[in-house]
């Protein structure tokens, strides 16, 4: 049985960020309600008019994680300083339409990067296989 004081509630569309070893950049966009460790930061939109996807993009940005890392306390299991994290200000467009438009563009770019990374991995594997074939003499190049 878990002690309620050691569990933090989160809701669907909250953003969960691990506060332990922030350099690992562990972040999750909640797709359901639940509970998590108190070592997990829970970000929640303040206004219903805010776009949760847009907020996720902002919090997952390297600039936020750099601030958390620069102010982390401890060496073996560093933790972000919650008093500093609470002071971080984000620039957020006031209209949901603008937030949605920005989130859509960033999501498209993420998909393109994922596609390119998949192709890159495919070509690396092909190169490795070709190198093996060429170095073992199974394939010979003739001029």
C-alpha positions in Angstrom: 0.0 0.0 0.0 1.4 3.4 -1.0 1.4 6.3 1.4 -0.8 9.0 -0.1 1.8 11.6 0.8 4.3 9.9 -1.5 2.0 10.0 -4.5 1.1 13.0 -6.7 -2.1 13.0 -8.8 -1.9 13.8 -12.5 -4.7 14.2 -15.0 -5.0 13.5 -18.7 -3.1 16.1 -20.7 -0.8 17.0 -17.8 2.9 17.1 -18.6 5.1 14.9 -16.3 8.8 15.6 -16.0 11.2 13.5 -13.9 12.9 15.8 -11.4 15.6 13.2 -10.7 18.6 13.3 -13.1 17.0 16.0 -15.2 19.8 15.7 -17.8 18.0 12.5 -18.9 15.1 14.7 -20.1 12.4 12.2 -19.1 9.0 13.8 -20.1 5.6 12.4 -20.8 2.3 13.8 -22.0 -0.3 12.0 -19.9 -2.9 10.2 -21.9 -4.8 9.2 -18.8 -5.4 10.1 -15.1 -3.1 8.5 -12.5 -0.6 9.0 -9.7 3.1 9.4 -9.7 6.1 9.8 -7.4 6.6 13.2 -5.7 9.9 13.3 -7.6 7.9 13.9 -10.8 6.9 17.4 -11.6 3.4 17.8 -12.9 2.6 20.7 -15.2 -1.0 21.5 -15.9 -2.5 24.2 -18.1 -4.1 27.0 -16.0 -6.7 28.0 -18.6 -9.0 25.7 -20.6 -8.3 28.0 -23.5 -4.6 26.8 -23.6 -3.5 24.1 -26.0 -2.0 21.2 -24.1 0.1 20.1 -27.1 1.7 23.5 -27.3 2.5 23.6 -23.6 4.1 20.1 -24.0 6.3 21.5 -26.8 7.4 24.4 -24.6 8.2 22.3 -21.5 10.0 19.7 -23.6 12.3 22.3 -25.1 16.0 22.0 -24.3 16.1 25.6 -22.9 13.8 24.5 -20.0 15.9 21.4 -19.3 19.1 23.5 -19.4 17.7 25.7 -16.6 16.7 22.7 -14.6 20.1 21.1 -15.1 22.0 24.3 -14.3 20.3 24.5 -11.0 20.2 20.8 -10.0 21.3 19.8 -6.5 23.3 16.7 -5.8 25.9 14.7 -7.6 24.9 11.0 -7.7 21.2 11.6 -8.1 20.8 15.3 -8.9 17.4 16.8 -8.6 16.0 20.0 -10.0 15.5 22.8 -7.6 11.7 23.2 -7.4 11.9 26.8 -6.1 13.9 27.7 -9.3 11.6 25.7 -11.5 8.5 27.4 -10.2 10.0 30.7 -11.3 10.6 29.8 -14.9 8.5 31.9 -17.2 7.2 30.7 -20.5 6.1 32.9 -23.4 2.7 31.7 -24.3 0.5 33.2 -27.1 -2.8 34.4 -25.7 -5.0 32.7 -28.3 -5.6 29.0 -28.5 -5.6 29.3 -32.3 -2.0 30.6 -32.4 -0.9 28.0 -29.8 -2.5 25.2 -32.0 -0.9 26.6 -35.2 2.6 26.6 -33.5 2.0 23.1 -32.0 1.0 21.8 -35.4 4.1 23.1 -37.2 6.4 21.7 -34.5 4.6 18.3 -34.6 5.1 18.3 -38.4 8.7 19.0 -37.9 9.0 16.2 -35.3 7.4 13.8 -37.7 9.8 14.8 -40.5 12.8 14.4 -38.1 11.5 10.9 -37.1 11.2 9.9 -40.8 14.7 11.2 -41.6 16.1 9.4 -38.5 14.4 6.1 -39.7 16.0 6.5 -43.2 19.4 7.3 -41.6 19.2 4.2 -39.5 18.2 2.2 -42.6 21.2 3.5 -44.6 23.6 2.9 -41.7 22.5 -0.7 -41.6 22.8 -1.0 -45.3 26.3 0.5 -45.2 27.3 -2.0 -42.4 26.0 -4.9 -44.4 27.7 -3.7 -47.6 31.0 -3.2 -45.7 30.8 -6.8 -44.4 30.1 -8.1 -47.9 33.0 -6.1 -49.4 35.5 -6.9 -46.7 34.8 -10.6 -46.7 35.1 -10.7 -50.5 31.6 -11.9 -51.1 31.0 -8.9 -53.3 33.8 -7.6 -55.5 34.0 -4.2 -57.2 35.1 -4.3 -60.9 36.1 -1.3 -62.9 
